[in-house]
Amino acid sequence: MAVRLRRGNWRGTVAGFVLAAVSAIMSGAVLAANLTVSPGAGSLADAVAKARPGDTLILEPGIHAGPVVIDKSVIVEGRSGAVVQGSGRGSTIRVSAPDVILRGLTVTGSGSSLATMDSGVFVDKSGDRAQIEGNRIEGNLFGVYLWGPNDAIMRGNTVIGRRTRHVNQRGNGVSLWNTPGSIVEGNDFQYGRDGIFTTTSRRNIFSNNRFRNLRIAVHYMYTNDSRVSDNLSEGNHAGFALMFSRNLEVSGNRSLGDRDHGIMLNYANDSVIEDNQVKNGKTKCVFIYNSHKNVFRNNLFEGCPIGIHFTAGSERNRITSNAFIANRTQVKYVGTRDLDWSHGGRGNYWSDNPAFDLNGDGVADTAYRPNDMVDRVVWAHPTAKLLLNSPSMQVLRWAQSVFPALHPGGVIDSAPLMHPPQTGNAEKRNSPT
């Protein structure tokens, strides 16, 4: 049956609704309580069961037994020395309510099952807007797992993973699955498998994190419209692996001494990679594989055996205003097309380019080719390195310089820069920490 309001009473009725809503809000604020939780078996679970939404559970120093399920919108805050310790099975803390805050805790003791995603903190699809801040999450299979919540925040935590012999038997510092709008910032990740692993997600921000002793610092799979900024990767197998993703902004990151790749793109498209530094990598500063319509600008690639390895039909990428400094091989391009790495009369800086700038416009007077026919012979037949200083190789290089038509195609910079470009926030990015 439809309900009608008489014309004369509607203002009073609306006012009544507003007053009731305000009263409810004020009542909730008054009823919210700070509950002190002593350590011991079952005490944390009992406190959660008795708490009301909005309450703060203050954990005193000592061991608080897990596993525990946080199924109400409460704050769980630890005093110095408060430890939530799991039983070695399942996840130590499971969040299954919105607006939960976990702060100031040490969390340890998860199970070891990759299949059930055993974690120090596991946030399920009900845990929208969860905040995990200022915790020490140590020795768990996965540190944190965001499994479907919207707009979760993981900020200012120290995450120390496991050091088992086989890397693939470890979990990640934080894993994200289908968690749009979530933010991971200001955390310190060590050990485990990957620092941040994300798949099937969107609109995420990973910023100001530090990664050490990992397989990959930031590992993207099927995650779009997101930002990776101002992170530091030191001594990992790889720094920033961007795979099967698009519309990424990758800026201000540093990769120092990573083993395989500083930055790697594999089927990553329509993204901007700018103002990053990759230095002293053990294999390649950058590897681009089958990735299209990306912009690389104002990056520094320095001190790697290969500055940039570009292959597998990658097309319509713009690579300009970067600095390639002291890489043993500046570019390895496997292909026969001619690629001009300049745009709008501005190319890149090459530390091994013996060029002149007679008109003083900051652009070299002649084009730069990082590779020649000798490079191609060595790539195809590695044992030919033994002949690099032989008369035959010198004749091949001379013939190519006299008859440029002999060149089989490759990368050319038609407007090479005379000086390295200035990148944003240079002082910070030149600092080792």
Buried (B, 14 or more C-beta within 10 A) or exposed (E): EEEEEEEEEEEEEEEEEEEEEEEEEEEEEEEBEEBEBEBEEEBBBEBBEEBEBBBBBBBBEBBBBBBBBBBBBBBBBBBEEBBBBBEEBBBBBBBBBBBBBBBBBBBBBBBBEBEEBBBBBBBBBBBBBBBBBBBBBBBBBBBBBBBBBBBBBBBBBBBBBBEBEEBEEBBBBBBBBBBBBBBBBBBBBBBBBBBBBBBBBBBBBBBBBBBBBBBBBBBBBBBBBBBBBBBBBBBBBBBBBBBBBBBBBBBBBBBBBBBBBBBBBBBBBBBBBBBBBBBBBBBBBBBBBBBBBBBBBBBBBBBBBBBBBBEEEBEEBBBBBBBBBBBEBBBBBBBEEEBBBBBEEBBBBBEEBEBEBEEEEEBBEEBBBBBBBBBBBBBEEEEBEEBEEEEEBEEBBEEBEEEEEEBEEBBBBBBBBBEBBEBEEEEEBEEEE
